[in-house]
């Protein structure tokens, strides 16, 4: 969704494969017209549910103000703000904060009910960065000292 022509990419992808890839974005409000066009493609072809990462209660309210219930019918809202009951994954900054807070009980901290969310990565397969001309095979792994971001990476 960072590319203003992302909807064209999705249409081309559909023409080649007969399916649309899932779109996950934390910025559905950045370009509401583009977001609506992407949602329209999914409504037309009905291949998979899209996801909006919701970063705060205010962000959730803005999403509900900008988009109708009908527009959000095929969208999974992934609550990830401080008010959420679970952290998305115990990786990156969330993992660092947990380590710093170990033994301390501070108000306003992310609730660390880890459940099965072990990685921030939502993809297993090929990660294509067309801008950089890079192709990587990736798979999520649990956050650890070795893989603090929740996926293997090279220097």
Secondary structure, 3 states (H helix, E strand, C coil): CCCCCHHHHHHHHHHHHCCCCCCEECCCCCCHHHHHHHHHHHHHHCCCCEEEEECCHHHHHHHHHHCCCCCCCCEEEEECCCCCCCCCCCCHHHHHHHHHHCCCCCCCCCCCCCCCCCCCCCCCEEEEECCCCEEEEECECCCCCCCCCCECCCC
